[in-house]
């Protein structure tokens, strides 16, 4: 079938326990509704990531839509996926720009140059995979490595909300109220409300903050003037990249993490749909890499395939790529609304800090989940040593300097995990099976 030709299925297919395949679709009204749901699912994380890096959330939303369309075209409409802001960039962007955690990032250009370098490297890896297959990646980055690297992203960022996003005792208590709110939503709600745990928890905490700060004067009041003064329609604040060698070398290795994320995404969708999508793996990497280059070229964040949208597909049994085309178009429209951006910017910093604690913790836990899902055997010295050293390198922000260039915690952890595993994997298997004493 053609790129924009989906076989229409009646809506009652789902009631009969059926599924909607990537090359199929429901009638357009239901397809549109599902597209909106996917926008809502990706919304919280895609907006949160740029705020934590000092980027314009409007551009992030806009480029998530454009990036998803680019991904759709490059994969030939065969891989159901939504591309949103990647949290893997947060630590290295903050390190490269010395961002303080509030307001616009004054050194955003340097970060954008690094994001573009990462996208180029990612696309090159995709081209190699398209030519020779994925076996070499799976050997280079087995689950023990990818799990450790993903966990390190969250652990490396842990000090940001705790030390930099709570200026007073009231702010610290509001962080606690925020992550408690998210936790309550995560455990005691169901359906789509539960899938939007970050967004709903943030809204609840913001209302509590407004009552305590604006109503009772216990903290810094929320300023609503920016929302009132913002136009409904207008262009976002585009920014130009600056190509700094140090920042590019610091940020480009994030491509390794994006490869691991996208690899897992393709495997998950393959399992859900019953269709082997490995043949599209290289094109998926290229699509994600090109989308990241385009986003970085105008002031957006690096992008990646989104687990939130995988969750929606798993819950609905609708894998139609038509849904993601509609979702992308909705995101593009939202990107051109300054009022939407003003609402995001009005969120109190301690509330964002509380959400950040949850998100960074979830990233760390996601790394551990990779180990559990793949049954990584930590009775093997090789696995134990790789995981242990990687976690401490990243959490402690271990830095190596090469002349004027410094490779920080996430970078040293990523390269260290890959190189250390390759070195230790050369030992005899009998010896590798021994236990630490």
N, C-alpha and C positions, 0 to 999 in steps of 0.2 A: 504494500500500500504506500501511497505517497506521503510526503512529510507532514502535510496538514490534512490527511484523510484518515479518519478514525471510523471504525465500524460501530454504528450506533446500537446500543443495547437498551431494552426497555428497563424502566426503573424497578419493576418487580423482580428482576433477576436477583437483586440483593436479598429480597424477602425470601427467596427460594434457596438462599445459602450460596448463591453463585458469586463470582468475582468479576471485576472489570479489568481486563488485561491492559498493558501499556498501549497497544494499538487499537483499543476500543474506547468507547465513551458512553456516558449516559446522555439522555436528551440535554440540550444546551442549558435550560434553566437549572437542572440539578448539577450539571458540570460547573456552572458559574458559582453556585452555592458552595460546592466543594472547594473551588478555587479560593473563595473568601476565607473558608475555614483554614486552608493552608497558610494564607497570609497571617491570620491570627496566631496560628501555631508557631510560626517563625518570628513573629513580631517582637516578643519580649527580648530574646537573645540578640536579634539583629540590631535592635536599637540600643541595648545595653552596652554591647562591645564598643561602638564608636564613642559613647559617652565616657567610658573608662579610659579611652585613649585621647580624648579631647578632639575628636573628629565631629563633623556635622552629621547628626543622625538622619537628616533629610537625604543627604547624598548616599549614606549607607543603604537606606531603604530603596532609593532610586537605582543604585547600582546592583542591589540584590535582584531587582526585577530584570534589569538589562543583562546581568550575568546569567540569570536563569534562561533567558531567551538565547543567549550565546551558547550556553551548554546544550540546550535543546537542538540547535542547528548543527553543532559540531558532532553530536552523537546521533544525528539523523532521527531524532525523536524516539529513540529506542529505550532510553534509560529514564525512568521517572525519578526526578530529583528537583529539589529547590536549593539554590545557592544563597546562603546568608553570611553575615559577618562572622569571621573565624576568630575564636578566642585564642587560638594559638599565637596570634600576633601581639596580644596585649603586653606580655612581659618584655619582649624584645623592642617593641615600639616605645614603651615607657623608658626602657634603658637607653635607647638610641637618642631619644629626644629630651630626657630628663623632665618629663611631664610631671607636674605637681598634683594632678588629680582633680582639678576644678577648672571649668571654662575651656575656651578654645586652646588647642595645642599650638604654641608659638613656633615650634620647630616642625610643623607637620610636613613640610616639604622634604625634609631629610627622611622621615618615615616613609613617605610615598615612594621615594627612590628605591628604598629597600624592599618595599612591597612589590614594586615592578620587577626587581631582580629576582625575587622569590617566584613570581608568576612565570618569568622566563625559564627559570630552572625547572619548575614544575612541568611546564609544557614540553621541555626537552626530555624529561623523564618519561612523559606520556608518549612522545614520539618513539623512544626506545622500546617502551612496553608494546606499543602498537606493532613494532617491527619484529620483536623477538619473544613476546609473551611476558607473563608476570612471575615466572619461577624464580628469577634472580632476585626480585624484590622480596619475595617470601623467604628466601634463604638469607638475605641481608638483614631483614627486619622481622624476625620471628616474634611471636606473641610476647615473649619475655622482654624484648627490646621495646616494642611499640607500647606495651602496657606501662613500662617504666617511664618512657618519654612523655606519654599523655599525663600520667600522674604528676610528673615534675612540673608541668605547666601550671596546674592548680596550686601546688605547694610553693612554687617560686613566687606566686602572686599573693600569697596569704597575708603578708605584712602590709600590703597597700591599704585595704579597708580598715585593718585593725589599727595601724599607726597614723595613717594620713587622712582618713575620712571621718574622723570624730574629734572635733575640736574641744568639746566640753563633755561633762558627765551626762548631761541631757542627751547629747548626740550619741554617746555610747549606749545609753538605755534605748534610744530609738533604733539603733542597729539591732539590739536584742529583740525589740518588738517586731522589727521587720523580718528577721530570719525565723522567728517563732510563727509569724503570720503565714509565711511561705510554707513552713512545715505543717501547720494545721490544714492549709488548703491541700497540700500534697497527700495527706493521710485521710482526711475526713470528707473529701468531696469525691465525686465520680464523674465520668464522662469527659466532655470537653473542658469543663471547669477545672478538672484535675490536670488536664494537659496544659492548661494555661497557668500553672501554679506560680510561676515567677511573676507574670503580669498581674494576676489577681492579688497575690500577696503584696506586691508593690502598691497597688491601689488602696488596699486596706490600711497599710502602714502610712501611706500619704494622708489619708483621711484622719487617722489618729494623730499624726504629726500636726496637721492643720488645726485640729481641736485644741491640742496642748500648746502649740506655739502661737498661732494667730488668735485663738480664742482666750487662752489662759495666760499667755505671755511667758511661757516657760522656756522658750527657745527662739531662735531667729525665725521670724515669720516668713511664710512663703510669699514671694512677690508674683502677683498675678498680672502685673501691668504689661509684661512682655507678651502674654497671650492676647490680651485685649488689643494691643497695638499691632499685632502681626496680621499680615494680609492672608486671605484664604488661598490665593494662588500667586506663585512667584518662583523664580529660579533659586535653587540652593546656592550656598557659598562654595563655588568650585575653587580648587587649589592646585598649584603646579608642583610637580616633583623636583627635588634637588638630589643629584646623584653623588652621594658621599660614600667613598669606598668603605670606611669603617662601618657605617650604618648598613650598607648593602651586604657586607660579609656577616654582620650580626643577624640580619633579618632573613636573608636568603635560605638558611638552613631550615626554616619553618616548612619549606617544601617537603621535607621528609615526613613531618607530622601530617601534612595535608594528604600525602600519598597514603599514609596509614588510615586516615579517616575515610578517604574515598574508596580505598580497597575494602574496608569493612562495610561501607554503604552498599557497594555492588554485591558483595557476598550476601548481605542481609536481604536485599531486594530479590536476588536470585532464589534464595530460600523461600521467600514469601510467595513469589509468582510461579515458582516451578520452572522458570525459564533461565537457562544458563546465559548470563550476560557478560561472562569473562571476555568474549570477543570484542566487547565495547570498552574494556577497561582502559586501554591506551587513549581512545578518543575521549573518554570521560576525564582522564587526567589533563589532556590537552585543553578540553573545554573549560575546566576549572582554572587552569593556568592562564589561558587567554582572558577569561573573565576577571581574574585577579589583576592582570596587567592593565586592562581597560579601567577597572575601578581605581587602581592606584594612580593612573594618569590624570584623573580629574579631582582627586581628593577623597576617594572612598577607601574603605578598609579592604583587606584581603578577604576572599570569600571561600566557602567550603560547602560541601553537601551537608544537609541538616538532619540530625537525628530526630528532631521534633516532627519533621514531616514524614520520616519513616514510621514514627509512631502513629501518625494519623492514617497512613496507608494500611498499617497492620490492623488498626481498629475498624476501618471502614471496608477493607478488602477492595478498595478502588485504586488501581495502579495506573490509570489513564494518564498519559503525558499531556493530554488536552487540558486537564485540570491545572497543571503547572504553568502552561502558557497563559491561562486566564489569571492565575495568581500573580504571575510576573507583571502582567499589564496593570493589575490593581496596585501593585507596589510602585510602579512607575508613576501612576497618578498621585499617590501619596507623597512621593518624593518632591513634587512641585507644589506642596502646601506649606508655606512658612508657619502658619498657625499650628499645624501638626508638630513642627519642630520646636515651636515655642512651648508647647505643652510638655514636651520631653525635657526641655532645658529647665523647666520650673520645678522638676522633681527635687526635693531636698537632698543634700549631699549625704547625710547620715542614713537616709532611706536607701540611697544607692549603695552605700557602704554595706548595709545589712544584706541587700540582694547580692552584692559581690561576694560576701562570705559564703552564701549558699552556692553561687555559681562556681566559684573557685573550688569549693569543697566537692561539688558534683564532678568537676573535671578530674580531680584527684581520684575520686571513687571510680570514675569511668576507666581509669587506667588499671585499677585493681580488678574491675569487672572483666577486662580483657584477659587477665591472668586466670580468673576463675572459669570463664567461658571456654578457654582453650586448655584448661587443666594443666597449667604450667607446673612442672614438678620442681619444687624448691628443695627437694632432697638432693638434687644434682648441684654440685658446687658451682658449675658454670652459671646456671640460672640464678642461684642465690647471690653470687658475687656481683654479677651484672646488675641485678635489681638494686642491691644494697648500695653499691657505689654510685649508681645513677641517681638514686633518690637523694642522697646526701649532697652530691655535686649540684643538683638543681635547687634543692631547698636552701642550702647554704650559700647559693649564688657564687660558687667557685669560679674564679676568673683567671684566665691565662692571657698574658700579653705577648704580642708578636710585634716588636718595635712600637709604633704608635697605635697599634690596633689591639683592643681588648675583647676577648671572647668571653661573654658573661655566662651565668648559670645555666640557662636553658640551652644555649649553644654548646657549652662544654658537656652538658649531660647528654644531649642528642648525639653528638659525634662520639663522645666517650662510650655510650652504650653500644653503638654500632661497631666501633673499632675493638672494644673490649670483648664483645661477643665473638667477633671474627677471630681474635687472637686465642681466646679460650676454647673455641670450638675446634681448634686444631689438635687438641690433646686426645689421647686414646680414649675411646668410649668407656672402656672399663674403668679407667681412672676418673673420668668425668662423672661416673655414676656414684662415686664415693661420697660420703657425707662429711660436712665440716665437723672438726673435733675441737 
